[in-house]
Amino acid sequence: MKIKKYAQRALRLSVSLFVILFACSEKPSEKSSRVEQLPYYQDATFTPHWIAPNEARLDTFHQISPFQLVNQEGDTITGKTFDGKIYVTDFFFTICPGICPKMTANMGILQDEFLKDDDVLLLSHSVTPTRDSVPVLKEYAEEKGIVSGKWHIVTGSQVDIYKLGRKDYFVEEDLGLKKELDEFLHTENFVLIDQNKHIRGIYNGLKKTDIQQLIVDIELLKKEGEGI
C-alpha cells in the first residue's frame, strides 16, 4: 500500500516538474497577451482608452509630434524614419552610473528579439545632448553592441528632446505634469509606439518581466497592423 502511495506521489511530482520546465522554456513570443488589443494613451496620467484601430476619433487622438535629431552615425533622424514602424523609446545618458546601464542591457534584449524584423525599431534619446555628441554616441554604441539602423541613439537640441519626453511620450508618467521642460529628465520607463505614432504602452525598463511583456505586446501590435 505504501509503495503504491509513493508511486502516485512520484508521478504527481514528475508531472509538476514537466509543467514547470515547459513554462520556463516557453519563448516570450509564444505567450499570450494580457488583452486582445492594447489601449491608447494621450496624457501623462496614462489613462487607457479602448479604441478600435479603425475608429475615426483616432484621427485627432494624441500622436508623437514631428522631430529632427541626429543618431550615432551622424545621420538625421526624423519622425518619418519611423513611419509605419513599431518602436520602443527611452531616455538615457552615456555616463549615467545608475539605471541607464540596466536599461541599455534590457533594450539590447529587444534588439536581439527583433533584430531581423524591419517593422520594429528602437530609439534612445540622450538627456545630456551637449555632452553626448555624435562621436560619444558612436563609441557608446560600439561598446554596447548597438546595431545601427535597428537602434538609433540620438542627440540634438535639449529643448526638443525634453519636450518630446515630457509632452509627447509622457515618459515620466504623472511626474511630467509637475516639471518644467528645463528640469533634468531621468526615468527608467520604456514607451511603446505603434505604426501610426500613437502611444500604446509604458513599461519599467529595469524589470525583465516588463521587457518580456513588451515583447508580447509588440507582437500584438504587429498582428493589429496586419488586420487594418
C-alpha positions as CSV (number, residue, x, y, z in Angstrom):
1,M,0.0,0.0,0.0
2,K,2.8,2.4,0.9
3,I,4.7,1.5,-2.3
4,K,1.5,2.5,-4.3
5,K,1.3,5.8,-2.5
6,Y,4.9,6.6,-3.1
7,A,4.5,5.7,-6.8
8,Q,1.5,8.1,-7.0
9,R,3.5,10.9,-5.3
10,A,6.4,10.3,-7.7
11,L,4.0,10.5,-10.7
12,R,2.5,13.8,-9.5
13,L,6.0,15.2,-8.9
14,S,7.1,14.2,-12.4
15,V,4.0,15.9,-13.9
16,S,4.6,19.1,-11.9
17,L,8.3,19.2,-12.9
18,F,7.3,18.8,-16.6
19,V,4.8,21.7,-16.3
20,I,7.4,23.9,-14.7
21,L,10.1,23.1,-17.2
22,F,7.7,23.6,-20.1
23,A,6.6,27.0,-18.7
24,C,10.2,28.1,-18.2
25,S,11.2,27.1,-21.7
26,E,8.3,28.9,-23.4
27,K,9.5,31.8,-25.6
28,P,8.1,35.3,-25.0
29,S,6.6,35.3,-28.5
30,E,4.7,32.2,-27.7
31,K,3.0,33.7,-24.6
32,S,-0.5,35.1,-24.9
33,S,-1.0,38.8,-24.3
34,R,-2.9,40.1,-21.3
35,V,-5.6,41.6,-23.7
36,E,-6.8,41.1,-27.2
37,Q,-6.0,44.7,-28.1
38,L,-3.7,47.3,-26.4
39,P,-5.2,50.6,-25.2
40,Y,-4.3,54.1,-26.5
41,Y,-2.9,56.8,-24.2
42,Q,-3.0,60.6,-24.7
43,D,-1.7,62.2,-21.5
44,A,0.7,61.9,-18.6
45,T,-1.8,60.1,-16.4
46,F,-1.7,57.1,-18.8
47,T,-5.4,56.6,-18.6
48,P,-6.2,53.8,-21.0
49,H,-8.6,54.5,-23.9
50,W,-10.0,51.4,-25.6
51,I,-10.5,52.3,-29.2
52,A,-10.8,50.1,-32.3
53,P,-7.8,50.7,-34.6
54,N,-10.0,51.9,-37.4
55,E,-12.2,54.3,-35.4
56,A,-12.4,57.9,-36.8
57,R,-11.6,59.5,-33.5
58,L,-8.0,58.2,-33.8
59,D,-7.5,60.9,-36.5
60,T,-7.5,63.5,-33.7
61,F,-6.0,61.4,-30.9
62,H,-2.6,62.2,-29.4
63,Q,0.3,61.3,-31.7
64,I,4.1,61.9,-31.4
65,S,4.9,65.3,-32.9
66,P,7.4,65.6,-35.9
67,F,11.0,65.8,-34.7
68,Q,14.5,66.0,-36.1
69,L,17.6,64.6,-34.2
70,V,20.9,63.1,-35.1
71,N,22.0,59.5,-34.4
72,Q,25.3,57.7,-33.6
73,E,26.2,57.6,-37.3
74,G,25.7,61.3,-37.7
75,D,22.5,60.7,-39.8
76,T,19.4,62.9,-39.4
77,I,16.6,61.0,-37.8
78,T,13.0,62.4,-38.1
79,G,9.5,61.2,-37.4
80,K,9.5,59.9,-41.0
81,T,12.2,57.4,-40.1
82,F,9.5,55.6,-38.0
83,D,6.6,55.9,-40.5
84,G,4.7,52.6,-40.5
85,K,7.0,51.2,-37.8
86,I,6.5,50.0,-34.3
87,Y,9.2,51.4,-32.0
88,V,10.2,51.5,-28.3
89,T,11.7,54.7,-26.9
90,D,13.6,55.7,-23.8
91,F,15.8,58.5,-22.4
92,F,19.3,58.0,-21.0
93,F,22.8,59.5,-20.9
94,T,26.1,57.8,-21.6
95,I,27.9,58.4,-18.3
96,C,24.8,57.5,-16.2
97,P,26.1,55.3,-13.4
98,G,22.7,54.2,-12.1
99,I,19.8,52.9,-14.0
100,C,21.0,53.5,-17.6
101,P,23.3,50.5,-17.9
102,K,20.5,48.2,-17.0
103,M,18.1,50.0,-19.3
104,T,20.6,49.7,-22.2
105,A,21.0,46.0,-21.4
106,N,17.3,45.4,-21.5
107,M,16.8,47.5,-24.7
108,G,19.5,45.1,-26.0
109,I,17.2,42.2,-25.3
110,L,14.6,43.9,-27.6
111,Q,17.2,44.4,-30.2
112,D,18.1,40.8,-30.2
113,E,14.5,39.7,-30.3
114,F,13.6,41.8,-33.3
115,L,17.0,42.2,-35.0
116,K,15.7,40.8,-38.3
117,D,12.3,42.4,-38.1
118,D,12.3,45.6,-40.2
119,D,8.9,46.6,-38.8
120,V,10.3,47.2,-35.2
121,L,12.9,49.9,-34.3
122,L,14.4,51.3,-31.1
123,L,15.0,54.9,-30.2
124,S,17.1,56.2,-27.2
125,H,17.4,59.9,-26.5
126,S,20.3,61.4,-24.7
127,V,19.2,63.8,-21.9
128,T,22.6,65.4,-21.8
129,P,22.9,66.1,-25.6
130,T,25.5,68.8,-25.3
131,R,27.9,66.2,-23.8
132,D,26.7,63.2,-25.8
133,S,27.9,64.3,-29.2
134,V,27.8,62.0,-32.3
135,P,31.4,60.7,-31.6
136,V,30.5,59.9,-28.0
137,L,27.3,58.2,-29.0
138,K,29.2,56.2,-31.7
139,E,31.7,55.0,-29.1
140,Y,28.9,54.1,-26.7
141,A,27.0,52.2,-29.4
142,E,30.1,50.2,-30.3
143,E,30.8,49.4,-26.7
144,K,27.2,48.2,-26.1
145,G,26.7,46.3,-29.3
146,I,24.0,48.7,-30.6
147,V,23.2,47.9,-34.2
148,S,22.9,50.9,-36.5
149,G,19.6,51.1,-38.4
150,K,17.8,49.0,-35.8
151,W,18.6,51.0,-32.7
152,H,19.0,54.8,-33.0
153,I,20.6,56.6,-30.1
154,V,20.2,60.3,-30.7
155,T,21.4,63.8,-29.7
156,G,20.1,67.2,-30.6
157,S,18.6,70.2,-29.0
158,Q,17.9,69.7,-25.3
159,V,14.8,71.7,-25.6
160,D,13.5,69.4,-28.3
161,I,14.4,66.2,-26.5
162,Y,12.9,67.3,-23.2
163,K,9.8,68.5,-25.0
164,L,9.5,65.1,-26.7
165,G,10.0,63.3,-23.4
166,R,7.5,65.2,-21.3
167,K,4.9,66.5,-23.8
168,D,4.9,63.8,-26.4
169,Y,5.9,60.5,-24.8
170,F,4.9,61.4,-21.2
171,V,7.9,59.3,-20.3
172,E,7.8,60.3,-16.6
173,E,4.1,59.4,-16.3
174,D,2.3,61.8,-13.9
175,L,5.6,63.3,-12.8
176,G,5.7,65.0,-16.1
177,L,2.7,67.1,-15.1
178,K,4.7,68.7,-12.3
179,K,8.0,69.5,-14.0
180,E,9.2,72.3,-16.2
181,L,10.7,71.5,-19.5
182,D,14.2,72.5,-18.4
183,E,14.3,70.3,-15.3
184,F,16.5,67.3,-15.6
185,L,14.7,64.3,-17.2
186,H,15.6,60.9,-15.8
187,T,13.4,57.9,-15.9
188,E,13.5,54.2,-16.3
189,N,10.4,54.0,-18.5
190,F,10.2,52.5,-22.0
191,V,7.3,53.7,-24.1
192,L,5.7,51.6,-26.9
193,I,4.7,53.5,-30.1
194,D,2.5,51.9,-32.8
195,Q,2.7,52.2,-36.6
196,N,0.7,55.4,-36.5
197,K,2.7,57.1,-33.8
198,H,0.2,56.5,-31.0
199,I,1.3,55.6,-27.5
200,R,0.2,52.0,-26.7
201,G,2.1,51.1,-23.5
202,I,4.6,52.1,-20.8
203,Y,7.0,49.7,-19.1
204,N,9.6,49.7,-16.4
205,G,12.9,49.3,-18.3
206,L,14.6,47.8,-15.3
207,K,12.3,44.8,-14.9
208,K,12.8,41.7,-17.0
209,T,9.1,40.8,-16.6
210,D,8.2,44.1,-18.2
211,I,10.6,43.5,-21.0
212,Q,9.0,40.1,-21.7
213,Q,5.6,41.6,-21.6
214,L,6.8,44.4,-24.0
215,I,7.9,41.7,-26.5
216,V,4.5,40.1,-26.3
217,D,2.8,43.5,-26.8
218,I,4.9,44.3,-29.8
219,E,3.8,41.0,-31.4
220,L,0.2,42.0,-30.7
221,L,0.7,45.3,-32.4
222,K,2.2,43.6,-35.4
223,K,-0.9,41.4,-35.7
224,E,-3.1,44.5,-35.3
225,G,-1.3,46.2,-38.2
226,E,-1.8,43.2,-40.4
227,G,-5.6,43.4,-39.8
228,I,-6.0,47.1,-40.5
